[in-house]
Every structure is written in structure tokens, then in C-alpha cells.
Amino acid sequence: MSKLTAAIIEDEVPAARLLSTTIKRLRPEWEIIVLPGSVEEAISWFSTHPHPDILFLDIQLSDGNSFDFLSAATPSSLIIFTTAYDQYAIRAFTVNSIDYILKPVDETRLLDAIVKYETLKSSNYQQTENYIKDFIQSLQKQEKTYRTRFLIAGVDKFWTLQVSDIAYFYSENKVTFAVTKNGQEHIIDLSLTRLEEQLDPKRFFRANRQVIVCIDAILHAAPYFNGKIILHVKPAYKDKITVSEEKVSTFKLWLNF
């Protein structure tokens, strides 16, 4: 029996290294190939090599997005997307052969995706010739909707808090708070993970496990220890807001979008 091959296309070297290491730990018998994280180089590789059984594909590559690669290369591989944001759109198209993993990669979530792939493979699932084409067309037609307000409960009344008024969200002792642009705090009955799925990824970024920040609240960013970035926001946060080394490239792309 031939060895199963898995390829990774990821433009962030630390993220690619972490994903490769985690896959090897979960499935040591697999052959792992790490490809350059650019559309042009990935297309070139797929045109001259046998397609891998499974492809872990980042959404945003160094010279474009992965859908440009899919259109040109039409890989026969089953695909698992990796993404640091825009996960709401990817979730809408998680069907049969497609799954997605948020970065930084969680090992349990990765294992779930691998098991899903193995289940499809064991059932002799076959991709149709128009699979990639149909997928891209459906993506282009999808209308994204994101949360615009929250219902806030007071002692004797309810009112709505507009998302456009929020500077950032933070989690403390398993409680989520929304901080408005004028510094008011409100408890939100959702985890940061759930919020991340419902907020517009063009405006909100998950800086770390404790904070989701709005683009309008960022005064500036500066280098910090160990390749991290520290964010200065308005109104000021009571602690440091740092972006990990693995997310720095994605954060810069987000700022420049």
C-alpha cells in the first residue's frame, strides 16, 4: 500500500512548521510535504508533481488568495483550509470533502479534520471533475452577514449595543466584556470564540486568547519580545495586548486589507 501524502501550503513559516509537526505527531505514517506559500509557486508544483491525497491550504497566500490557486491548479486532493480569519465564510462551505481549521492550530480540532478526511476516504468518496469549479462559484455567490448589535440587560430595562460602537472585547474569569469607544463596559453572553464567528473579520481581529480588537481602536502597533507585536488601543486596555509571532504576518495583512 502506498504511503498517504499530505501537502501544506502556508505562507507563514512558523505556522507551516507547527502544522507539519502536529500532523506528524497525530499521523506519523503520513508523508508530509511543505510547499511554498505563494499562488504562483504552488501552481507550478502541482503542474509537475502528483497531487497529494490531502491538502492543508491557507486562505491568504503571499501573492494572492488560495482561490486563485484552486482555479488554476484544480487539485485532485481533498482540501482542509487553514485560516486566521474569515472563518464565517469557510464554515458556510464545510461540506463533505472540505473542512477548515482556525490558526493557531488546535491539535484536537486538527484531529477532528483528519478523522473526517479518513472517514470520507474509507467510504470511497470520489470528487467530481467540477468539484473545485462549483465550490468557487458558490463562494462567489455567498452573501456574508455579520452581527450588528447586542441585547444588553440592565436591572430594569433592556437596550441594544451597536457593534459599531465597540472598541474591543476581552475575556476575564470566563466572562466576556465589550468595551465601547467611550470606555463603557458591558457583559456579553458569548465566548470570544463564538464572537469571532459572528463579527466582521475585516473590522475585528483576534489578537490573542483574551482580546478581540476593532481596527478603529488601534492607535499603533510596535515590536515586542520574541517576535510579538504589542497593540496600543483607545480607550486603553488594562493590560498589554500582544499578537503572537505566529499571527504577526496575518495581522499585518489584516491591517493592510
Disulfide bonds with the S-S distance in Angstrom:
none
